[in-house]
Amino acid sequence: MLKTTALLSAALVLLTSSPAMAHASGDWAGWQKDLNGSRHNAAEWRINQGNAGKLKLKWAFAYEKGNFNAVRSQPAVVGDTIYFGGPDGKFYARDARTGRARWEFTLPAGSRYAYNSDGPTVSDGKVLFGDSAGRLFALDQRTGRMRWQVQMDTTIQSMTTSSPIVYNGRVYIGTSSGENVLPRDYPCCTFRGHIDAYDIDDGALVWRHYTVPEPVEVGTWPNGAKRFEPSGVGVWSSPVIDRRTGTLYVGTGQNYTGKGGEFDSLLALDARTGTVKWTNQVTDADTWRWACNEPDPEGYCPGLKDGTNLDYDIGATPNLFSVNGRQLVGVGQKSGVYHVFDAATGQVVWRRQLGVPLPSGGISGIQWGSSYDGKRLYIATYYAGPGKLFAVDPATGAVLWETPAPADGCSTGGVAGQPGCAPAHGVPVSSSPGVVWLGASDGKFRAYDSKTGQIIWAHDTIQDVRGVNGVTGRGGQMAGPGTGAVVSDGMVYVQSGYHSDYVNPHGHVLLAFGL
């Protein structure tokens, strides 16, 4: 059985209660914002390009500093409550306007340190999220009590960066893994990426689609450790669903060992059965593990000899949109290309090289997700000397404007003098009418005019702030899936602080802005 029924096995503090609410139009109830993956809140009317420059910090929540401090959980906002996880192994519900506590939940002990590693989704009276130990949780939206828990994957280093999406009573979510960054003496690799569908009522597995054949032992690595292949093809991407056709779209990552499976692909699956409708593989070969970046990689880096140690995942979430009545699906890749396909057939409609490809390291291209506001696609690039924010015509791929990360970003504010800063955007893009929202590796959170690309507001998150929970925190590098902006009912929420060498005596922060 993959389902684990759930009596409350973790510490839960019920501080206040608030009735569950039906989703209002201003809600941002999940990472993707909607089934189409738009990351755009069309219902936002209080904040616009004319007044975004007047935004002020209304409240903050700070995490205690620990051994692990990277924020990974983009919040969800439904009604008057914000839901988010922290690097401290806890999950929180707070008043969206004031930050006042509603409830909190401590994740049960796992096979390794457990924290919420993706963005929560609120649906059907439940709050759903995955963790760093490969588990999926469903909490009661009103009380925070655990309704059910599922162990999605039992291989070492399995995790979720894919945020759940709910459709027709099912929860869809992918599984990824850090197995390929383990030391050389580890018998690499046995992880198989997969996308799953679970029953929202009890967590029962409905279907599972593996992205790579089962790995088999094929000999040893030069140091004698067992070698398995093919492996990898993790699902880092968060899925989207076309409600008209019942089709689920999701991206996949590279092979860890060997060659095979649906690596570096956009998948179109029947949401009801998991049957493949079509796949489009955008890289001919891509096999990468961390050993490729270590000294003397010969013999330990499978793609080294033929130059296919690329790490060009499709880790970004797709965008569904219509052009002249034709349904299209677009997605960014770590090679820096944004691809657009016919949603029904997988036929390529257009491609645009926006980022600078940097093989073997995963720091280039389009990282987590783009935004679509009904007129333009907003796409950001990571390390590209500098990274940029683009507005792109969804019909043709023509670049309408581009704005580079500011040249003084790493020499001003709290990051000045810190090691490792770069003008880069490893953050998913968000938008609301007239405004595009994007953080950067320099710790600055910025608002852009959606028509011109002009920066109209910026906030330096690398400064000390006192949280409503009585803890002092400080933001940091803005990167990863958890530092995307959420816009809801006149407020803007963002987490700040990822893996970096920035000196910080405190834990990281969630920030809430309003007019």
N, C-alpha and C positions, 0 to 999 in steps of 0.2 A: 504494500500500500504506500502511495506517495503522500497520502493525506495524513495529517496529524491533527486529531481533534484537540481542542484547546480549552482546558481549564486554565485559569490564569496561573502561569508558572513563573512570572517575572514580577518584580516589584512594580506596583501601579499606585500612583497617588492621584486620587480623585479630589480635585480642589473645588470645582464648581461644575455645574451642568448647564448645558444649553441645548434646546431641542434641535433635532436634525432638521435641516431645511432642504426644500427642493432647490435645484440650482437656478439662481437668478441669472439674468443675462450678463450682469457684471462680474460674475464669478470667474475665477481661473482655477478650475477644479482638478487639473492634471498637468503634467509636464508639457504635453503637446498642445494644451489649451482646448483642443477640440479633436474630433475624429480625423479631420483633414490635416492635422499637424501644422496649423497656420501660425501658432505662437503669436497671435494677434487678437487683441481684445477690442472688437469693433464697437462694443457698448460703452467704452470709456468716453465720457463727455466733459468731465471736470478738468482734466489735464489735457492741454493741447500745445501746439508749437508756440503759441503766443504767451503762455504763462508758465511753461515748464521751467523757465529760468528762475522762477520764484520758489521752487521746491525747497523745503527745509526738512531736516531730520526730526521726526516726531517721536520715535522711540527706537530703542535698540535692545537686542538680547545678546548677552555675551556668554561664551562657553568657558568653563574652567580649562586651564592649560593642562594637557596630559601628554602621554607618549605618542598619541595620534591626534592631529589637530586639523586635518583638511576637511572642509565642508564639502558635502557631496549631494545634499538634499535641497533641490529647488522647492520652495514652499508651494502649497496649494491654498487657495482662499475660497471659501464657500460661506455665503451669508456674512455673519459677523465674526467668523473664526478663521484663523490662519493655522495651518498644520505643517510641521516641518521636523526633520530629524537633525541630530547633531553628531559631531565626531566623538561625543562622550558616551555613546551607546544608549542614548535616550531619544524618545520621540515626544513632541510637544504639541499641544493645542492651546492657543492663546487668543485673546481678544484682538481682532485685526486692527482696531483703532487705537488701542491703548497699550497692548502687550500684556494685559492682565492675564494671569494664569487661569486656564480652564481645567486641563488635566495633563498628566504626563505619564509616560509608559517606559519602563526599562526593558530593553530587549533581553530575552533569556540567554543564558550562556550558550555559546556555540562551540564548534570545533576549533575556532580561533576567535580573536577579538571581533566582536560584532557591532556594527553601526549601520544606520540607514544609508545606503550607498546609491540610491536613485531618488527621483522625485515622487512623492506620494500622489495618489489619485483618490478622490472622494466620490463615491457612487453608491447608490442603494443603501444608504445608511451606514456605510463602511468606509474606513480609511485604509487603503491598500498600498503597500510598499515592500521593496526587497531590501536585502542586507548583504553585508560583505562576507557572510558565511553561506551564501547560496540559498537563502530562505525567503519565502514570501509570506507576509503577514496580512491579516485582515482584522482591524480593530473596530469596535463600535464607535461610530462617529460622535455620539453624544457623551459617552462615558470613558472611552479609551480602553475598555476591557477587551481582551483578545477574543475574537470570535473563532478564528482558526489560524493554523500555521502549517505551511508546506515546506518540506525540504526539496527544493527543485533539483539540486545536483549534489552529489556526495564526493566528487573528485576534489583533490587538493587545490586550494586557491580559487575554487569557483565562486562567483559573485554576481551581483546584478548591477549593471549601470543602465540597463534598459528599464525605462519607467513604464508601469502598467497602464493599459488602456482597457476600458470596459465597453462591451457591445453585446446586446441581446443576452444579458445574464452571464456573460463569460468574461474572464480576466485574461488578457493576453500580455505576455512578457517574455523577454529573451534572457539567456544566461551567457555570461562571458567568464573569463578566467585569467589569472595572472600566473598560470603554471609555466609559461614560457620565459618568465624572468627569474626562475629559481636557479640555484647554483648548478655548475656543470656536472657535479656528481649525482644530480637527481636523474632518475630514469625518465627522461623526457620523450614524448609527452603522451598522455592518454585522454586529455579532455576533448570532448566533442561539443561544439556549440549547438544550441537548440532554441527554438521558439515554442512556447507552450500555451495551451488554452486551459483554464481552470473554471470550474463552476463557482460563481460568486457566492452562492449560499453556503457551501460547505468545503470548498477548496479541492474537490475531487478533480483529478486530471481528466480532461476530456480528450485532448489529443496532444501529441508532441511531434515536431518535425526536426530531425537532426540535419545539420548542415554539412556533415562530413561522415564518410563511412567509419565503422568501428576500427580504431587503431589496432595494429597487430605488431608483435615483436619481430624486428627485422635484423637483429644483431646488437652491436654495442657501439657506444661512442668511444673515442680514442682512450679515455680513462677507464674503460671497462663497464661503465654504467649502461644499463639496458636502454635500447633505443626502440621507440615505437613510432609508427606512421601509417597513414596520414593522421594528422590531429589538428586541433585548433578550430578556426572558422567560428570564433565567438560572435554572439549577437550583442554588441555594445549599443546598437541602435534601438531607439524606442519606436514601436510600431504605430502605424496609422491605418485607418480603415475607410474604404469607400462604401458608405451605407447603401448606395444604389445597386451595387453589384455584389456586396458581401465579400469584398476582396481585402485582405490584409497585405500591407507592404512593409518590408523591413530590410535593413542592410546587414551585411555580414563582414567579418574581418578576415585576416590572412591565415594561411596555414602556419602552424607552429613547427611541424615536421612534415616531410613528404610533400606530395602534390596530389590534390584531389578534393572533391566535394565542391560546394557552392561558395568558394572563397571570393572575397571582394565583389560581391554580387548584390543586386537588388532582387529580392524575392517577391513574387505575387502569389499568395496562397488563398485558398478558399477558407474564409473565416469559420465556416461551420464544421469542416472536416479536416483542415490542414493540408488538403491536396494541393500540389503545385499547379498553378495556372501557367506561369512563365517565370523564367529567370533571365537576367542579363548580367553576364560576368564582364566587368570592366577592366580587368587586368589579366594578362595572359598567364602569369605565374607570380606568386608572392609567398615566400616562405621565410619567416623571420622569428628569431628568438633573441633574448637580450645578449646572449653570448656573441652575437654578431658585432656588438659594440665594445666588447672587452678585448684586452690585449691577446694576441695570438688566437684569432677566431678560427683559423684553419682547422677543419675537421669537426667543429662544433656549430658552425653557422651553415645550415643546409643550402641557403641560396647564394653563398659567397662566390662560388666559382663561375656561375652563369649570371651574376648580377641581379638575381631575383629576390635578394634580401631587402625588400622594399618597405614593408609595414604600411601599405596603402589601403587600410581598411575603409569600408563605408561604415563609419561609426556614427554618422549624423542621422538624424531622423528625416524621413521623406516629407515632402510637401505635396498635397493634392490640390490641383487647381484646374480651372476650365478656361480654354482659349477658343473663342468662336464656336462654342458648343462641343468641343472635343476635350474629353477628360485626360489630363496629363498628370504625371507624377515625376517630381524632380528630387534630386538628392545630391549632397556634396560628398566629396571623397578627400582623403588625406593627401592625394596627389595634387590637390588644388583645383580639380575639375568639378564643375557642377553639371550633372547629367540630367536631361529631361527625356522621358519616354512616354509613348502612348500607353495610358493606364490599362487599356484592354489587351494589348498585344505585346508590349515590351519593346516595340520598335523605337529606335532612337529618333527623336525629333530635333534636338539640338544639344550641343555641348559647348561649354565655355571654360577655358583655362583662366582662372582668376588668381590662384595662389602659385607660389614657387615650390615645385616639388623638391623635398629634401629626403632622400631615401634613408632607410635604416635608422629609425629613431622616433618616428611618430609625432614630430613637432611641427609638421607643415600642413598646408592645405586647409580644408574645411572640416572642422573638428566635430561639432556636436549637433548643430541644427541651425536652420535659417528661418526667416519669417516671411509671410505673404499677407498683404493687406487688401487684396482684391485688385490692386493696380500694379504693384511692384514686388519683386522678390528682393529681400535684404539678406546679403550673404557676407560673412566675415571670414577673414583668413588669419591664420596663426603666424608662425615665424615666416616672414616673407621679405624682410628688410626694406620697408616695414610691412607689418600686417595692415590690411585695409578693410573698410566697410564699403560694400558695393550695393548700389541699387540697379537691378537688372530687369529688362523687359521680359515678362514671362512668355511672350509669344516667339521671340527671336533670340533671346540671350544677349541682346545688345546692352552694353553698360550705359546706364543713364547718368550716373555720377559715381565717383569713388572718393573716399576720404581716408587718407592714411592715418594711422595712429600718430598722435602729435609727437614731433621730434623731441620736445622737452619733457615728455612724460616720465622718463627715467631719471631726470636731473632735478625734478621739482617735487615738492610734497614729501610725504613720509618715506618714499622709496629712495630718495636722493642718497647716494653713497652706499646703497645696499648692493650686494653681489647678485649677478644673474638676471638683472632686469633687461627686458627687450620690448620693443614696440610691437606687440603681438596680441591677437585676439583668439584665445582658446576657449571661447565662451559661446553658448547658443545665443542667437539674436532674438529679441522680442520687439513687438511694436504695438502701438495704439494709434488712433487717428491723429495724423500729423507728426508723430514722434517715433523714432527708432531708439531702442535702449540697448546699450552694450557696455560691458566691462572690459578691462584690459589687464595685461600682465603687470602693468605699472601700478595697479591698485586703484586706478581711477574708474569711476562709474560715470558714463556719459550719456547724454540725450542728444539726438541728432534731428534736424529738420528733415522729414521724410521726402520733401520735394527737392531739396537742394543739397543735402548731406552736411550742411553747416552744423557745427557743434553749438548747441544752444544752452547747455548746462553741464556742469561736471562736479563731482564730489570725490574728494580724496578719502578713500576708506582706510588708508594706513594712518590712523590717528587713534589715540585712546578715547574710548567712549564708555560711559557708565551704563550698564544694562538695567532694564526694569527688574531684573532678577537679582540686583545687588552685586553683580560681578563686573569688573572692568575688563574690557576686551579691546582688540585692535584688529582691523582687517588686514589683508595681505594680498598676495597675488590673486587676481581673478582669472581662474581657468577651471576647466572641468565642467561636467554636466550640471553641477549644483549651483553655479553662480550666474545662471540666467535670471533676468528680471521678470517679475510678475506684477502686472498692472490690474488693479481691481478697485472700483468704486472710489476713485479719487486718491488712491494710495499706490505707491510703488515700493515693492519689497525686493531685497536682494541679499544673498549671503556673500561674504567675502573672506577669503583665506584658503589657499590651496597648498599643495606641496611646493616648497621653495626654500631658498637659503636666506630669506629675509629674516633679520633679527626681530624677534617679537617676545617680550617678556610675558605676554598674556595669551589667552585663547582667542579664537576668531569670533566673528560676529554675524548676526542677522540685523539688517538695517531696514527701517520703515520710514518712507518719506511721504509728505503731503504738502498741500499748499497752505 
